[in-house]
Amino acid sequence: MAERGSEIRMRKVTIQDIAAQMGLSRNTVAKALSGGLVSPQTRQAVVQKAWQMGYAKLDENLVEEVKNYNRKINTGTILVLFNHMQSMFWTRALAGISSAVNDEGYRMQLHVVDENDKDGSETLRLIANDVKGIIFLCIFPVKFVKGVSRAKLPMTFFNTPVNAQEYIELGDIMNMEGFYSMNRITNYIIKEKECERLAYIGYAEGSRMIQARYLGFLNACNYNKIQLDAKMQYTNPGAQDCFSYAVVEEIVNNMPYIPDAIVCEDDDVAKNVSLALLQRDAQAVKNTVITGFNNTLESDFFKNDIVTVDVRIEEMGRRLVKSVVDRVNNPTMDLAFHTLATYPRF
């Protein structure tokens, strides 16, 4: 179960309050909380809600009974498919997933997909009989995803390619809001920091989520009548699939001039920009505004004034688990897009 909320309440939570929250009758809730005749699933849901709302009369023995039942019926594995781990973002996401999987009574299996497994055949062979659902934590080619879908297991995707309509027929999709957050950051550096010459570094066609950030940037520039220099818009990393330090260093060294601000797709790129800019011109790194996304900057990082966007990464991991577990329990539910809120930090 999730951690119980604060015990300090403006008023006591009643059975009627719980019933209203769940859309159940007061009688059903009362039976569930007193050991009466209701289905195990109903008792589990009611006790969970009572716990979350801080119902003072909740029998702790009943809580333990529901926990044990939950573990018993849900024993199985959630498979997490991944293809890289060189970022604090992914470390925190996996921490959230691991915690939520444990809370739900499942086990987590992390599988780093071999880049040669083009059609998912190797991954399919690794799927054990007790796997109940699959989380795709990174973007994979549609051919691979379709191959894995032959296992006919509930699937949830974090992010998708820009042009991958097939994804929406295979599972739930979870994204982080990017358009409005990047729009606000860009407005901030234009109006408050008085930046006029802007560069952008981010793989705009790499994923639906990153594309939304770039569109938010463009929208703010257009609104503020900023004329962008096409030579300073770096939206494709070329042969590589990400803006690694080597790629960013080459970009920064070859910039025809140092702009007022460099807007980056995320904090990893922003840190690479800051390091590369320091190597090119130590004074420029102090004067150039750099923005990122995800709020994964170390507190002692020398460029500690990078403007970023706070993302509840661990919560995102938990929501991925909730999505796939909901589909395990309710396989006929409509497929859904989920967009999680993000919070610009100025």
N, C-alpha and C positions, 0 to 999 in steps of 0.2 A: 504494500500500500504506500501511497505517497505520504510524506510527512504531514502530521496534523497541523492545522492552522493555529493561530494564536488563541490562547484560552481566554483572552480578555475580550469580551464582547459588550456591545452597547446593551444588548438584552439577550436573554437565554433563547437558544435555538429550540424550536418545538417540533413535534412530529408533523404538524401541519405545514411548517416551513419546509421540511424535507420533502413532503408529499408534493407541495407546490413546485419546488425546484425540479422534481423528477417527472411530474405529470402523472403521478399515481394517486390512488385514493388514500385517505388517511388510514383506513382500515388495513390496507395492504402493507403500508409502511410499519404500522404498529405490530402486525404479525411478524414481519421480517425481523424487527428489533427485539421481539420477545420470544423467539424460537417457535413461532406459530407455523402453520402449514402454508409455505410458499415454496416456489422452485428454488433450487440452489443458486441459479443465476440471478434471480430477483433479490435473494438475501445478500448475495455478494455485492450487487450494485447499490442496494440501500445502505448497507453497512459502510461501504466506501464513501458514499455521499455524506452520511452522518458524521463520519470521521473528518472529512474535509471541512464540513460546516461547523465543527466543534460542538456537536451534540453532547451535553454534559452527562447524560444518563446512559451513554453507550457502554454496554457490558464488554469489558476487555477480553473475557473468555470467548465471546462471540466474535470479536475481532480476530483472535488467534485461530478460531475455527474456520473463518472465511479465508484467512491467509493460507492455512494448510490445504483447504479445498482448492484454492486457486492454484497452488503449486502442483497439486495432484492432477487436476484436469488439464493444466497448461504445459505439463512437462514436454519439452521439445526444444528445438533450436531455431533461432533467427539467424539466417546467413547474411553477412554483410560483405558485399563485393566492393573492392577497392583497387586502385591502380597506382597510388603514390602516397607518401606520407611525410614529405619534407616541408611541413608547415605547422605552426602552432594551431592554426585553424582546425586542421584535421585531428590533431591530438585531442583538442577540447571537444570536437564533435563526437569522437569515438568514446570519450569519457561519458558524455551524456547518453549515448546509445547503450553502453554497457550497463550504466546505472538503471536505465528504464527497462532494459531486457530482464535484469535481475528482479526488479520490482514486480514485473509481470509474471514471474515464475518460469521464465525461459532461460536458455543458455545462449550465449552469443558465439558465433563462429566467424572469424574474420578471414577472408580469403583474398589475397593479392593476386589479381588476374594476370596471367602471362600474356604479354602483348601478342604472342603468336596464336593465342586462342581466338581466332577470328570469328568463328561461328558458335562459340559457347560449348562445344563438344566436351572439351577437357573439364570445364566447370560443371557441366551436367553430371559427369562421372563422379565428381566429388560430393554431390548433394546426397547426404545421408537420408535414410528413411524417416528420421525424426525431425527433419527440417520442415517448419510450418509456414515460413514466409521469407522473403528476400528483400533486402534493402540495397539499392544501387547507390552507393555513396558518392561515386564520381560519374562523369559522363562516359558512356561506352557507345561504340558504333551500333547503329540500329540492327545490323546483321547479328551481332553478338547478343543483343537484348532479345531479339526474336528467337535465337537459338536457346537461350536460357528459359524463355517462356514456355518451351515444350514440356518443362517439368510441371506446368499447370499449378503453380503455387502463387499465392497472393504476393504482389510486388509493389514496392514504393520506390520512387525515384527522387533523388535530390538533384534538381537542375536537369535540364535537357539541352540537346543541341538546338540551334535556332530553327533549323528546318528538319523536324522529326515528328511529323504528325502521327506516325505509327506508335509513338510512346503513349499517347493519350488513350489508346485502345487496349493497353496492356496493364496499367496500374495507376495508382495515385501519384501525383506529382507535387513536390513541395519546393517552393522557391522562397527567397528572401526579397523583400521589397527593395528595389534599387533606383527606380526612375525618380521618385520624389525626393529621396535622400540625396542622390547625386545632384539633383536640381537645386536643392537648398544649399548644399555645399558650394556649388558653382556660383549661385547668387551671392553667397556670403563673401567669397574671395573677390568677386567683381565689385560689390558695393562697399563692403567693410574694409577689405584689404587694397581696394583700388587697383586691381590687376586688369590689364587690358590685353596683354600678349599672353595667350594661353596655349600650352601644349597638352596633348592627351596621349596617355600610354595605356592601352588595354585592348584585349582581343575581342573586338566588337562582334565578330561573327563566330566566336568560339563557343558561346552558349547563350541561351535565352536570358539568363540572369545578368550576364555581363553586358549583353546588348542593351538591356533596359537601363543600365547605368550610363552607357554612352549616349543613349537617346535623352536621358535626363540632363546630361551635360550640354548637349547640342541645343535642347530646348531653352535652357537658361541663357546660353550665349545669344541665341536668336532674340529672346525677349529683351535682353539688355543691349541689343544691336552691336554685339562684338563681332568684328570681322575676323574669322579664324584663318590662319595661315595653313594652307593644305600641307605644306612641307613639315609642319609641326604636329600633325595628327598621325600617330603611330598605332594603327588599329589591327595590325597583323604581324605576328612574330616571325613570319617567314617559314623556314623549314621546321623550326621547332614549334611545339604546341603551347608554349608559355613564354612569358617575358622573364627568362632567367637572368641572373646577374650579367652573364656574358652578353646576352642580347641587349639588355638595358645599357650596359657600359658602352657598347658600340653606338647605340642611338644617341646617348648623351654626348659622347665625344664628337659625333658628326653633326650635332645641331648647329645650324648656321648662326645662331645667337642664343643667349640664355633668356628664356621667357620670364615673365613676371610670376607665373605659376605653372606647375606641372600637375595635372589631374591624373591620378592613377586608378586602375581598376580595383586594386586592393592594397592592403598594407605591405604585403610581400614585395610587390612592385614598387611601392613608395619607398621602402627601405633600400631597395636596389638603386633607385633613382638618387636617393640621398647620398649613398656611398659613392656612386659614379660621379655625381656632381662635385663631391668633396675632392675627388681625385683630379677632376678637370680644373676646378676653381674654388679654393677654400672659402673665398669671400662670397662667391655666388650662392653657396649652400645656405649662408646666413640670410641672404636677401630674397631668395626664391621661395614662394609658398608652395608646399607640396601637400597633396591630399591623398588619402587612401580609403580603405573600406575594411570593415570586420573588427576593428579595435583589438588587434593582436600585438600591438607595439609593446616591447619591453619597456619598463619604467625607466631603466637606465640607458636607453638608447640615445645616442648623442643628439639626434634630430628629434627632440621630444615635443616639438611644436607642430608635428604633422597633423593636419586636420583629418579626422577619420569619422567613421560611422560605427556606432555600437551595435553589435549583433549578439543576441542571446544565444551563443553557439551551443552550449550544453543543452539549453531548452530546445533548440532546433533538433539536436540528436534525439531527445526524448519524444518530440513530436513525430519524428520519422518512425520510431518504434510504435507509438500509439496508432499511427496510420495503418501500418502493416498488421498489427494485432487486431485492430477493429475489422480489418478485411478478413483475417483468419476466422474471427467469430461471426462475421456477417458477410459471407461471400457474395451475396446478391446485391449488396449496396452499390449505388451508382459510383462510378469512378469520379475522382475529384481533383481539382487544383487547390492547393493551399499556399497562401502567401503570408509569410511571417513579417511582422513589423520590424523596422530598423530605426535607429535613433542617432541622427547626426550630432557630433560633439564639436562645439566651437570653442 
